[in-house]
Amino acid sequence: MIRPIYTYGEPILEKEAEDIDLDDQSLDVIIKDMFETMYNAEGLGLAAPQIGISKKIIVIDEKDILKGVFINARILRYLGPLSKMEEGCLSFPSLETNIIRPIASEIEWYDENKNYHKEIIVGIKSRILQHEIDHINGLLITDRMDEQEKNEKLGQLKDIKNKKFQIKKRYDTNF
Ligand code: CO
């Protein structure tokens, strides 16, 4: 089922989500709905709080780069130099903004088959995961924008908060 996507200004997006019990009976349905909602919105990644569920579940499908389900994901450490790249977010319709993030990170998570993973992830994969893990920790791109970027996008951010937006253009950076 395609669910509505919560946008900037909704309190659930700025609240830390809870760990989900791997035996939770609703997990399969939530994951299925998250993929459907993400594909429908032409996004590459989606975190459960973005559909109003305050649980630590992430789905990602970035073509050949990274596809999967990340449950109770955690960043253990950030690694490497910083890099700047444009990011979009399904909770910020029509906004693209430069975000500085460390190039790599060590991440742990469970997949949909309850298998535990711990890996050092580098580059675009790490960027997407850092963005999605921010979501489950209640952090948004507005928490990562520098002052200059924030000032430039102030009007657009205000409009999104006031629900004055139209989804005119899809970006291939919508995490
Ligand atoms: Co996002």
Backbone and ligand atoms as CSV (ligand in chain L), in Angstrom:
chain,resi,resn,atom,element,x,y,z
A,1,MET,N,N,0.837,-1.192,0.000
A,1,MET,CA,C,0.000,0.000,0.000
A,1,MET,C,C,0.880,1.254,0.000
A,2,ILE,N,N,0.544,2.178,-0.899
A,2,ILE,CA,C,1.288,3.435,-0.928
A,2,ILE,C,C,0.792,4.308,0.218
A,3,ARG,N,N,1.727,4.768,1.019
A,3,ARG,CA,C,1.346,5.606,2.171
A,3,ARG,C,C,1.744,7.059,1.912
A,4,PRO,N,N,1.056,7.993,2.574
A,4,PRO,CA,C,1.435,9.401,2.402
A,4,PRO,C,C,2.834,9.666,2.977
A,5,ILE,N,N,3.573,10.530,2.320
A,5,ILE,CA,C,4.908,10.877,2.800
A,5,ILE,C,C,4.831,12.136,3.655
A,6,TYR,N,N,5.379,12.035,4.850
A,6,TYR,CA,C,5.400,13.169,5.772
A,6,TYR,C,C,6.499,14.144,5.333
A,7,THR,N,N,6.180,15.433,5.370
A,7,THR,CA,C,7.149,16.424,4.915
A,7,THR,C,C,7.617,17.302,6.075
A,8,TYR,N,N,8.702,18.011,5.804
A,8,TYR,CA,C,9.345,18.911,6.763
A,8,TYR,C,C,8.309,19.753,7.514
A,9,GLY,N,N,8.427,19.753,8.832
A,9,GLY,CA,C,7.457,20.465,9.660
A,9,GLY,C,C,6.643,19.507,10.514
A,10,GLU,N,N,6.548,18.239,10.048
A,10,GLU,CA,C,5.814,17.234,10.828
A,10,GLU,C,C,6.731,16.782,11.983
A,11,PRO,N,N,6.242,16.862,13.224
A,11,PRO,CA,C,7.102,16.569,14.381
A,11,PRO,C,C,7.742,15.170,14.364
A,12,ILE,N,N,7.053,14.186,13.783
A,12,ILE,CA,C,7.592,12.812,13.809
A,12,ILE,C,C,8.949,12.718,13.113
A,13,LEU,N,N,9.182,13.611,12.146
A,13,LEU,CA,C,10.456,13.581,11.406
A,13,LEU,C,C,11.639,14.039,12.262
A,14,GLU,N,N,11.336,14.742,13.352
A,14,GLU,CA,C,12.430,15.284,14.162
A,14,GLU,C,C,12.540,14.603,15.528
A,15,LYS,N,N,11.998,13.392,15.567
A,15,LYS,CA,C,11.998,12.614,16.798
A,15,LYS,C,C,12.788,11.326,16.553
A,16,GLU,N,N,13.600,10.897,17.521
A,16,GLU,CA,C,14.338,9.648,17.319
A,16,GLU,C,C,13.352,8.484,17.281
A,17,ALA,N,N,13.480,7.636,16.256
A,17,ALA,CA,C,12.605,6.464,16.143
A,17,ALA,C,C,13.069,5.380,17.111
A,18,GLU,N,N,12.174,4.431,17.379
A,18,GLU,CA,C,12.513,3.331,18.283
A,18,GLU,C,C,13.069,2.148,17.513
A,19,ASP,N,N,13.913,1.371,18.192
A,19,ASP,CA,C,14.343,0.097,17.620
A,19,ASP,C,C,13.104,-0.755,17.398
A,20,ILE,N,N,13.107,-1.557,16.347
A,20,ILE,CA,C,11.977,-2.456,16.146
A,20,ILE,C,C,12.392,-3.876,16.489
A,21,ASP,N,N,11.484,-4.583,17.126
A,21,ASP,CA,C,11.683,-5.986,17.473
A,21,ASP,C,C,11.722,-6.787,16.161
A,22,LEU,N,N,12.787,-7.579,15.976
A,22,LEU,CA,C,12.933,-8.319,14.712
A,22,LEU,C,C,11.809,-9.332,14.499
A,23,ASP,N,N,11.122,-9.689,15.566
A,23,ASP,CA,C,9.988,-10.624,15.448
A,23,ASP,C,C,8.648,-9.897,15.311
A,24,ASP,N,N,8.700,-8.590,15.212
A,24,ASP,CA,C,7.462,-7.809,15.084
A,24,ASP,C,C,6.684,-8.269,13.845
A,25,GLN,N,N,5.436,-8.654,14.074
A,25,GLN,CA,C,4.603,-9.201,12.991
A,25,GLN,C,C,4.298,-8.183,11.891
A,26,SER,N,N,4.400,-6.905,12.226
A,26,SER,CA,C,4.051,-5.883,11.229
A,26,SER,C,C,5.225,-5.527,10.308
A,27,LEU,N,N,6.414,-6.069,10.618
A,27,LEU,CA,C,7.634,-5.694,9.885
A,27,LEU,C,C,7.519,-5.912,8.367
A,28,ASP,N,N,7.047,-7.095,7.953
A,28,ASP,CA,C,6.969,-7.406,6.510
A,28,ASP,C,C,6.068,-6.432,5.757
A,29,VAL,N,N,4.938,-6.116,6.368
A,29,VAL,CA,C,3.987,-5.201,5.725
A,29,VAL,C,C,4.581,-3.794,5.626
A,30,ILE,N,N,5.226,-3.368,6.702
A,30,ILE,CA,C,5.828,-2.022,6.690
A,30,ILE,C,C,6.895,-1.946,5.584
A,31,ILE,N,N,7.737,-2.975,5.489
A,31,ILE,CA,C,8.806,-2.982,4.478
A,31,ILE,C,C,8.207,-2.939,3.066
A,32,LYS,N,N,7.179,-3.736,2.843
A,32,LYS,CA,C,6.525,-3.786,1.534
A,32,LYS,C,C,5.936,-2.409,1.194
A,33,ASP,N,N,5.249,-1.817,2.154
A,33,ASP,CA,C,4.646,-0.498,1.945
A,33,ASP,C,C,5.715,0.568,1.712
A,34,MET,N,N,6.838,0.431,2.412
A,34,MET,CA,C,7.903,1.426,2.246
A,34,MET,C,C,8.483,1.369,0.833
A,35,PHE,N,N,8.725,0.161,0.311
A,35,PHE,CA,C,9.227,0.049,-1.070
A,35,PHE,C,C,8.205,0.625,-2.055
A,36,GLU,N,N,6.936,0.262,-1.880
A,36,GLU,CA,C,5.894,0.757,-2.802
A,36,GLU,C,C,5.815,2.283,-2.781
A,37,THR,N,N,5.868,2.844,-1.573
A,37,THR,CA,C,5.775,4.298,-1.417
A,37,THR,C,C,6.991,4.979,-2.040
A,38,MET,N,N,8.172,4.389,-1.809
A,38,MET,CA,C,9.406,4.960,-2.356
A,38,MET,C,C,9.404,4.914,-3.883
A,39,TYR,N,N,9.033,3.772,-4.461
A,39,TYR,CA,C,9.022,3.655,-5.926
A,39,TYR,C,C,8.006,4.613,-6.532
A,40,ASN,N,N,6.853,4.712,-5.907
A,40,ASN,CA,C,5.806,5.604,-6.406
A,40,ASN,C,C,6.279,7.057,-6.431
A,41,ALA,N,N,7.087,7.431,-5.427
A,41,ALA,CA,C,7.575,8.807,-5.342
A,41,ALA,C,C,8.880,9.000,-6.108
A,42,GLU,N,N,9.365,7.924,-6.747
A,42,GLU,CA,C,10.632,7.944,-7.479
A,42,GLU,C,C,11.808,8.339,-6.595
A,43,GLY,N,N,11.798,7.845,-5.363
A,43,GLY,CA,C,12.913,8.089,-4.453
A,43,GLY,C,C,13.886,6.919,-4.476
A,44,LEU,N,N,15.054,7.135,-3.882
A,44,LEU,CA,C,16.089,6.089,-3.824
A,44,LEU,C,C,16.179,5.460,-2.443
A,45,GLY,N,N,15.617,6.162,-1.464
A,45,GLY,CA,C,15.681,5.664,-0.095
A,45,GLY,C,C,14.520,6.233,0.693
A,46,LEU,N,N,14.130,5.498,1.738
A,46,LEU,CA,C,13.020,5.967,2.570
A,46,LEU,C,C,13.194,5.392,3.977
A,47,ALA,N,N,12.924,6.222,4.962
A,47,ALA,CA,C,12.992,5.783,6.355
A,47,ALA,C,C,11.571,5.781,6.923
A,48,ALA,N,N,11.288,4.840,7.825
A,48,ALA,CA,C,9.915,4.660,8.320
A,48,ALA,C,C,9.271,5.943,8.872
A,49,PRO,N,N,10.011,6.817,9.585
A,49,PRO,CA,C,9.350,8.043,10.069
A,49,PRO,C,C,8.759,8.884,8.930
A,50,GLN,N,N,9.296,8.735,7.720
A,50,GLN,CA,C,8.778,9.501,6.574
A,50,GLN,C,C,7.381,9.040,6.147
A,51,ILE,N,N,6.961,7.851,6.636
A,51,ILE,CA,C,5.557,7.466,6.400
A,51,ILE,C,C,4.812,7.418,7.749
A,52,GLY,N,N,5.369,8.124,8.714
A,52,GLY,CA,C,4.668,8.280,9.983
A,52,GLY,C,C,4.835,7.134,10.966
A,53,ILE,N,N,5.843,6.280,10.723
A,53,ILE,CA,C,6.086,5.156,11.637
A,53,ILE,C,C,7.431,5.387,12.330
A,54,SER,N,N,7.372,5.598,13.635
A,54,SER,CA,C,8.583,5.954,14.361
A,54,SER,C,C,9.380,4.716,14.778
A,55,LYS,N,N,9.831,3.974,13.783
A,55,LYS,CA,C,10.620,2.758,14.001
A,55,LYS,C,C,11.867,2.828,13.130
A,56,LYS,N,N,12.928,2.118,13.576
A,56,LYS,CA,C,14.202,2.188,12.848
A,56,LYS,C,C,14.233,1.206,11.670
A,57,ILE,N,N,13.536,1.579,10.603
A,57,ILE,CA,C,13.506,0.763,9.385
A,57,ILE,C,C,13.829,1.679,8.201
A,58,ILE,N,N,14.712,1.183,7.325
A,58,ILE,CA,C,15.129,1.947,6.145
A,58,ILE,C,C,15.051,1.026,4.939
A,59,VAL,N,N,14.568,1.537,3.809
A,59,VAL,CA,C,14.676,0.789,2.551
A,59,VAL,C,C,15.432,1.668,1.555
A,60,ILE,N,N,16.263,1.012,0.747
A,60,ILE,CA,C,17.059,1.734,-0.245
A,60,ILE,C,C,17.045,0.942,-1.547
A,61,ASP,N,N,16.885,1.651,-2.662
A,61,ASP,CA,C,17.091,1.033,-3.969
A,61,ASP,C,C,17.701,2.065,-4.895
A,62,GLU,N,N,19.021,2.056,-4.938
A,62,GLU,CA,C,19.754,2.981,-5.802
A,62,GLU,C,C,20.355,2.139,-6.931
A,63,LYS,N,N,19.483,1.741,-7.835
A,63,LYS,CA,C,19.850,0.928,-9.006
A,63,LYS,C,C,20.888,-0.144,-8.693
A,64,ASP,N,N,22.042,-0.065,-9.372
A,64,ASP,CA,C,23.047,-1.127,-9.178
A,64,ASP,C,C,23.959,-0.860,-7.991
A,65,ILE,N,N,23.776,0.282,-7.337
A,65,ILE,CA,C,24.725,0.678,-6.300
A,65,ILE,C,C,24.404,0.031,-4.956
A,66,LEU,N,N,23.177,0.131,-4.559
A,66,LEU,CA,C,22.809,-0.348,-3.224
A,66,LEU,C,C,21.323,-0.624,-3.163
A,67,LYS,N,N,20.962,-1.835,-2.771
A,67,LYS,CA,C,19.553,-2.148,-2.580
A,67,LYS,C,C,19.414,-2.989,-1.319
A,68,GLY,N,N,18.481,-2.638,-0.469
A,68,GLY,CA,C,18.306,-3.463,0.711
A,68,GLY,C,C,17.401,-2.859,1.763
A,69,VAL,N,N,17.263,-3.645,2.835
A,69,VAL,CA,C,16.483,-3.244,4.000
A,69,VAL,C,C,17.461,-3.149,5.167
A,70,PHE,N,N,17.390,-2.074,5.901
A,70,PHE,CA,C,18.323,-1.830,6.998
A,70,PHE,C,C,17.500,-1.585,8.263
A,71,ILE,N,N,17.547,-2.575,9.165
A,71,ILE,CA,C,16.733,-2.518,10.378
A,71,ILE,C,C,17.640,-2.217,11.575
A,72,ASN,N,N,17.173,-1.316,12.424
A,72,ASN,CA,C,17.930,-0.897,13.611
A,72,ASN,C,C,19.373,-0.512,13.251
A,73,ALA,N,N,19.519,0.202,12.159
A,73,ALA,CA,C,20.854,0.598,11.669
A,73,ALA,C,C,21.462,1.671,12.579
A,74,ARG,N,N,22.761,1.580,12.721
A,74,ARG,CA,C,23.492,2.491,13.606
A,74,ARG,C,C,24.845,2.819,12.978
A,75,ILE,N,N,25.248,4.062,13.085
A,75,ILE,CA,C,26.594,4.424,12.642
A,75,ILE,C,C,27.525,4.264,13.831
A,76,LEU,N,N,28.529,3.403,13.680
A,76,LEU,CA,C,29.458,3.147,14.780
A,76,LEU,C,C,30.563,4.191,14.787
A,77,ARG,N,N,31.001,4.596,13.599
A,77,ARG,CA,C,31.974,5.695,13.487
A,77,ARG,C,C,31.993,6.233,12.070
A,78,TYR,N,N,32.349,7.503,11.996
A,78,TYR,CA,C,32.543,8.150,10.697
A,78,TYR,C,C,34.027,8.066,10.358
A,79,LEU,N,N,34.326,7.922,9.077
A,79,LEU,CA,C,35.718,7.768,8.645
A,79,LEU,C,C,36.007,8.646,7.433
A,80,GLY,N,N,37.290,8.973,7.294
A,80,GLY,CA,C,37.756,9.615,6.071
A,80,GLY,C,C,37.467,11.094,6.005
A,81,PRO,N,N,37.908,11.699,4.909
A,81,PRO,CA,C,37.704,13.146,4.736
A,81,PRO,C,C,36.236,13.470,4.464
A,82,LEU,N,N,35.938,14.767,4.501
A,82,LEU,CA,C,34.575,15.204,4.220
A,82,LEU,C,C,34.389,15.384,2.715
A,83,SER,N,N,33.181,15.169,2.238
A,83,SER,CA,C,32.883,15.461,0.837
A,83,SER,C,C,31.545,16.184,0.755
A,84,LYS,N,N,31.430,17.010,-0.284
A,84,LYS,CA,C,30.220,17.809,-0.465
A,84,LYS,C,C,29.464,17.278,-1.672
A,85,MET,N,N,28.153,17.082,-1.524
A,85,MET,CA,C,27.355,16.612,-2.654
A,85,MET,C,C,25.924,17.119,-2.513
A,86,GLU,N,N,25.251,17.256,-3.639
A,86,GLU,CA,C,23.843,17.667,-3.584
A,86,GLU,C,C,22.988,16.503,-3.124
A,87,GLU,N,N,22.050,16.813,-2.238
A,87,GLU,CA,C,21.105,15.800,-1.785
A,87,GLU,C,C,19.689,16.350,-1.907
A,88,GLY,N,N,18.777,15.449,-2.192
A,88,GLY,CA,C,17.363,15.769,-2.127
A,88,GLY,C,C,16.741,14.815,-1.123
A,89,CYS,N,N,15.488,15.044,-0.778
A,89,CYS,CA,C,14.837,14.212,0.223
A,89,CYS,C,C,13.343,14.225,-0.067
A,90,LEU,N,N,12.714,13.067,0.010
A,90,LEU,CA,C,11.273,13.004,-0.280
A,90,LEU,C,C,10.454,13.847,0.696
A,91,SER,N,N,11.017,14.147,1.861
A,91,SER,CA,C,10.308,14.975,2.843
A,91,SER,C,C,10.528,16.474,2.606
A,92,PHE,N,N,11.325,16.806,1.584
A,92,PHE,CA,C,11.577,18.204,1.198
A,92,PHE,C,C,11.321,18.340,-0.305
A,93,PRO,N,N,10.050,18.327,-0.718
A,93,PRO,CA,C,9.761,18.321,-2.160
A,93,PRO,C,C,10.432,19.485,-2.900
A,94,SER,N,N,11.039,19.152,-4.016
A,94,SER,CA,C,11.669,20.118,-4.932
A,94,SER,C,C,12.888,20.847,-4.363
A,95,LEU,N,N,13.412,20.409,-3.255
A,95,LEU,CA,C,14.618,21.043,-2.696
A,95,LEU,C,C,15.832,20.182,-2.987
A,96,GLU,N,N,16.901,20.824,-3.432
A,96,GLU,CA,C,18.192,20.150,-3.541
A,96,GLU,C,C,19.194,21.042,-2.865
A,97,THR,N,N,20.044,20.462,-2.048
A,97,THR,CA,C,20.960,21.288,-1.276
A,97,THR,C,C,22.291,20.575,-1.065
A,98,ASN,N,N,23.352,21.368,-0.974
A,98,ASN,CA,C,24.674,20.780,-0.736
A,98,ASN,C,C,24.804,20.356,0.712
A,99,ILE,N,N,25.284,19.138,0.901
A,99,ILE,CA,C,25.477,18.628,2.258
A,99,ILE,C,C,26.896,18.069,2.360
A,100,ILE,N,N,27.558,18.442,3.447
A,100,ILE,CA,C,28.914,17.939,3.695
A,100,ILE,C,C,28.815,16.752,4.649
A,101,ARG,N,N,29.402,15.642,4.242
A,101,ARG,CA,C,29.408,14.447,5.106
A,101,ARG,C,C,30.753,13.743,5.000
A,102,PRO,N,N,31.128,12.985,6.043
A,102,PRO,CA,C,32.329,12.158,5.925
A,102,PRO,C,C,32.127,11.138,4.802
A,103,ILE,N,N,33.220,10.808,4.127
A,103,ILE,CA,C,33.141,9.979,2.928
A,103,ILE,C,C,32.815,8.500,3.239
A,104,ALA,N,N,33.112,8.087,4.466
A,104,ALA,CA,C,32.876,6.679,4.819
A,104,ALA,C,C,32.334,6.565,6.238
A,105,SER,N,N,31.779,5.391,6.531
A,105,SER,CA,C,31.256,5.165,7.873
A,105,SER,C,C,31.203,3.670,8.156
A,106,GLU,N,N,31.339,3.345,9.436
A,106,GLU,CA,C,31.149,1.946,9.832
A,106,GLU,C,C,29.725,1.821,10.360
A,107,ILE,N,N,28.988,0.901,9.761
A,107,ILE,CA,C,27.553,0.815,10.048
A,107,ILE,C,C,27.177,-0.609,10.444
A,108,GLU,N,N,26.271,-0.737,11.428
A,108,GLU,CA,C,25.724,-2.060,11.740
A,108,GLU,C,C,24.226,-2.032,11.519
A,109,TRP,N,N,23.664,-3.163,11.121
A,109,TRP,CA,C,22.215,-3.258,10.884
A,109,TRP,C,C,21.806,-4.723,10.799
A,110,TYR,N,N,20.506,-4.935,10.798
A,110,TYR,CA,C,19.934,-6.253,10.502
A,110,TYR,C,C,19.213,-6.148,9.160
A,111,ASP,N,N,19.257,-7.221,8.375
A,111,ASP,CA,C,18.489,-7.202,7.134
A,111,ASP,C,C,17.111,-7.810,7.389
A,112,GLU,N,N,16.304,-7.939,6.322
A,112,GLU,CA,C,14.925,-8.415,6.486
A,112,GLU,C,C,14.862,-9.886,6.886
A,113,ASN,N,N,16.001,-10.601,6.750
A,113,ASN,CA,C,16.038,-12.004,7.191
A,113,ASN,C,C,16.646,-12.152,8.585
A,114,LYS,N,N,16.742,-11.018,9.283
A,114,LYS,CA,C,17.255,-10.960,10.654
A,114,LYS,C,C,18.748,-11.252,10.743
A,115,ASN,N,N,19.463,-11.179,9.636
A,115,ASN,CA,C,20.914,-11.369,9.683
A,115,ASN,C,C,21.599,-10.062,10.072
A,116,TYR,N,N,22.597,-10.198,10.954
A,116,TYR,CA,C,23.344,-9.034,11.430
A,116,TYR,C,C,24.483,-8.713,10.466
A,117,HIS,N,N,24.699,-7.440,10.199
A,117,HIS,CA,C,25.805,-7.000,9.343
A,117,HIS,C,C,26.566,-5.885,10.052
A,118,LYS,N,N,27.883,-5.868,9.845
A,118,LYS,CA,C,28.701,-4.735,10.296
A,118,LYS,C,C,29.748,-4.507,9.217
A,119,GLU,N,N,29.708,-3.321,8.600
A,119,GLU,CA,C,30.594,-3.078,7.452
A,119,GLU,C,C,31.079,-1.637,7.431
A,120,ILE,N,N,32.266,-1.470,6.847
A,120,ILE,CA,C,32.724,-0.119,6.537
A,120,ILE,C,C,32.242,0.192,5.125
A,121,ILE,N,N,31.495,1.253,4.986
A,121,ILE,CA,C,30.866,1.589,3.711
A,121,ILE,C,C,31.392,2.943,3.233
A,122,VAL,N,N,31.699,3.004,1.933
A,122,VAL,CA,C,32.409,4.164,1.376
A,122,VAL,C,C,31.611,4.791,0.228
A,123,GLY,N,N,31.756,6.090,0.066
A,123,GLY,CA,C,31.245,6.780,-1.126
A,123,GLY,C,C,29.745,7.000,-1.095
A,124,ILE,N,N,29.126,6.889,-2.275
A,124,ILE,CA,C,27.699,7.207,-2.410
A,124,ILE,C,C,26.824,6.314,-1.516
A,125,LYS,N,N,27.232,5.041,-1.371
A,125,LYS,CA,C,26.478,4.130,-0.490
A,125,LYS,C,C,26.457,4.671,0.933
A,126,SER,N,N,27.629,5.128,1.361
A,126,SER,CA,C,27.745,5.654,2.720
A,126,SER,C,C,26.909,6.933,2.856
A,127,ARG,N,N,26.931,7.752,1.811
A,127,ARG,CA,C,26.155,9.002,1.860
A,127,ARG,C,C,24.656,8.703,2.000
A,128,ILE,N,N,24.162,7.778,1.194
A,128,ILE,CA,C,22.726,7.451,1.260
A,128,ILE,C,C,22.385,6.893,2.647
A,129,LEU,N,N,23.214,5.986,3.131
A,129,LEU,CA,C,22.933,5.399,4.449
A,129,LEU,C,C,23.026,6.438,5.563
A,130,GLN,N,N,24.002,7.327,5.477
A,130,GLN,CA,C,24.102,8.378,6.502
A,130,GLN,C,C,22.837,9.246,6.496
A,131,HIS,N,N,22.348,9.570,5.294
A,131,HIS,CA,C,21.119,10.378,5.175
A,131,HIS,C,C,19.931,9.641,5.816
A,132,GLU,N,N,19.799,8.343,5.496
A,132,GLU,CA,C,18.652,7.582,6.017
A,132,GLU,C,C,18.776,7.337,7.523
A,133,ILE,N,N,19.992,7.074,7.993
A,133,ILE,CA,C,20.182,6.854,9.438
A,133,ILE,C,C,19.921,8.160,10.200
A,134,ASP,N,N,20.265,9.293,9.591
A,134,ASP,CA,C,19.866,10.572,10.196
A,134,ASP,C,C,18.349,10.599,10.410
A,135,HIS,N,N,17.589,10.169,9.399
A,135,HIS,CA,C,16.118,10.174,9.524
A,135,HIS,C,C,15.645,9.388,10.750
A,136,ILE,N,N,16.182,8.195,10.953
A,136,ILE,CA,C,15.686,7.396,12.089
A,136,ILE,C,C,16.174,7.943,13.430
A,137,ASN,N,N,17.166,8.842,13.365
A,137,ASN,CA,C,17.623,9.509,14.584
A,137,ASN,C,C,16.978,10.888,14.769
A,138,GLY,N,N,16.025,11.202,13.909
A,138,GLY,CA,C,15.308,12.483,14.028
A,138,GLY,C,C,16.058,13.669,13.446
A,139,LEU,N,N,17.063,13.392,12.615
A,139,LEU,CA,C,17.838,14.474,11.995
A,139,LEU,C,C,17.481,14.608,10.519
A,140,LEU,N,N,17.444,15.851,10.051
A,140,LEU,CA,C,17.061,16.124,8.664
A,140,LEU,C,C,18.177,16.885,7.953
A,141,ILE,N,N,18.016,17.059,6.640
A,141,ILE,CA,C,19.054,17.793,5.903
A,141,ILE,C,C,19.218,19.222,6.436
A,142,THR,N,N,18.158,19.769,7.024
A,142,THR,CA,C,18.267,21.107,7.620
A,142,THR,C,C,19.263,21.115,8.790
A,143,ASP,N,N,19.470,19.966,9.418
A,143,ASP,CA,C,20.452,19.879,10.502
A,143,ASP,C,C,21.879,19.753,9.957
A,144,ARG,N,N,22.009,19.490,8.668
A,144,ARG,CA,C,23.328,19.275,8.053
A,144,ARG,C,C,23.721,20.387,7.097
A,145,MET,N,N,22.790,21.309,6.780
A,145,MET,CA,C,23.112,22.402,5.855
A,145,MET,C,C,23.972,23.429,6.565
A,146,ASP,N,N,24.932,24.018,5.832
A,146,ASP,CA,C,25.690,25.094,6.478
A,146,ASP,C,C,24.864,26.387,6.437
A,147,GLU,N,N,25.317,27.392,7.172
A,147,GLU,CA,C,24.533,28.632,7.344
A,147,GLU,C,C,24.210,29.289,6.007
A,148,GLN,N,N,25.205,29.330,5.112
A,148,GLN,CA,C,25.014,29.979,3.815
A,148,GLN,C,C,23.911,29.275,3.020
A,149,GLU,N,N,24.001,27.963,2.992
A,149,GLU,CA,C,23.029,27.142,2.263
A,149,GLU,C,C,21.626,27.346,2.854
A,150,LYS,N,N,21.569,27.383,4.184
A,150,LYS,CA,C,20.296,27.556,4.884
A,150,LYS,C,C,19.672,28.911,4.557
A,151,ASN,N,N,20.513,29.954,4.529
A,151,ASN,CA,C,20.018,31.296,4.216
A,151,ASN,C,C,19.486,31.372,2.797
A,152,GLU,N,N,20.210,30.717,1.877
A,152,GLU,CA,C,19.777,30.730,0.470
A,152,GLU,C,C,18.445,30.008,0.283
A,153,LYS,N,N,18.208,28.980,1.077
A,153,LYS,CA,C,17.024,28.140,0.878
A,153,LYS,C,C,15.889,28.459,1.862
A,154,LEU,N,N,16.073,29.548,2.626
A,154,LEU,CA,C,15.129,29.892,3.692
A,154,LEU,C,C,13.671,29.967,3.204
A,155,GLY,N,N,13.451,30.649,2.087
A,155,GLY,CA,C,12.104,30.813,1.540
A,155,GLY,C,C,11.483,29.478,1.161
A,156,GLN,N,N,12.301,28.668,0.507
A,156,GLN,CA,C,11.820,27.353,0.060
A,156,GLN,C,C,11.483,26.454,1.265
A,157,LEU,N,N,12.343,26.532,2.301
A,157,LEU,CA,C,12.107,25.733,3.518
A,157,LEU,C,C,10.805,26.165,4.205
A,158,LYS,N,N,10.585,27.470,4.232
A,158,LYS,CA,C,9.381,28.009,4.848
A,158,LYS,C,C,8.137,27.520,4.089
A,159,ASP,N,N,8.229,27.561,2.762
A,159,ASP,CA,C,7.104,27.091,1.934
A,159,ASP,C,C,6.800,25.616,2.193
A,160,ILE,N,N,7.848,24.799,2.297
A,160,ILE,CA,C,7.623,23.365,2.539
A,160,ILE,C,C,6.930,23.186,3.898
A,161,LYS,N,N,7.427,23.919,4.896
A,161,LYS,CA,C,6.841,23.851,6.240
A,161,LYS,C,C,5.368,24.241,6.213
A,162,ASN,N,N,5.033,25.216,5.373
A,162,ASN,CA,C,3.643,25.677,5.262
A,162,ASN,C,C,2.851,24.894,4.223
A,163,LYS,N,N,3.455,23.797,3.739
A,163,LYS,CA,C,2.815,22.911,2.752
A,163,LYS,C,C,2.489,23.619,1.438
A,164,LYS,N,N,3.261,24.657,1.153
A,164,LYS,CA,C,3.081,25.349,-0.121
A,164,LYS,C,C,4.117,24.813,-1.108
A,165,PHE,N,N,3.852,23.636,-1.607
A,165,PHE,CA,C,4.789,23.098,-2.600
A,165,PHE,C,C,4.019,22.266,-3.606
A,166,GLN,N,N,4.636,22.165,-4.758
A,166,GLN,CA,C,4.101,21.280,-5.786
A,166,GLN,C,C,5.248,20.354,-6.155
A,167,ILE,N,N,4.924,19.118,-6.400
A,167,ILE,CA,C,5.987,18.203,-6.797
A,167,ILE,C,C,6.105,18.275,-8.315
A,168,LYS,N,N,6.965,19.223,-8.759
A,168,LYS,CA,C,7.091,19.499,-10.187
A,168,LYS,C,C,8.174,18.645,-10.803
A,169,LYS,N,N,9.212,18.426,-10.033
A,169,LYS,CA,C,10.392,17.818,-10.621
A,169,LYS,C,C,10.911,16.737,-9.689
A,170,ARG,N,N,11.286,15.623,-10.257
A,170,ARG,CA,C,11.898,14.557,-9.466
A,170,ARG,C,C,13.407,14.691,-9.587
A,171,TYR,N,N,14.089,14.429,-8.532
A,171,TYR,CA,C,15.546,14.471,-8.562
A,171,TYR,C,C,16.103,13.068,-8.411
A,172,ASP,N,N,17.228,12.823,-9.024
A,172,ASP,CA,C,17.831,11.513,-8.846
A,172,ASP,C,C,18.676,11.464,-7.577
A,173,THR,N,N,18.528,12.468,-6.725
A,173,THR,CA,C,19.233,12.436,-5.442
A,173,THR,C,C,18.233,12.375,-4.298
A,174,ASN,N,N,17.012,11.986,-4.571
A,174,ASN,CA,C,16.003,11.960,-3.504
A,174,ASN,C,C,16.184,10.760,-2.584
A,175,PHE,N,N,16.790,11.037,-1.422
A,175,PHE,CA,C,16.976,9.966,-0.445
A,175,PHE,C,C,15.831,10.013,0.556
L,1,CO,CO,CO,15.420,11.933,3.220
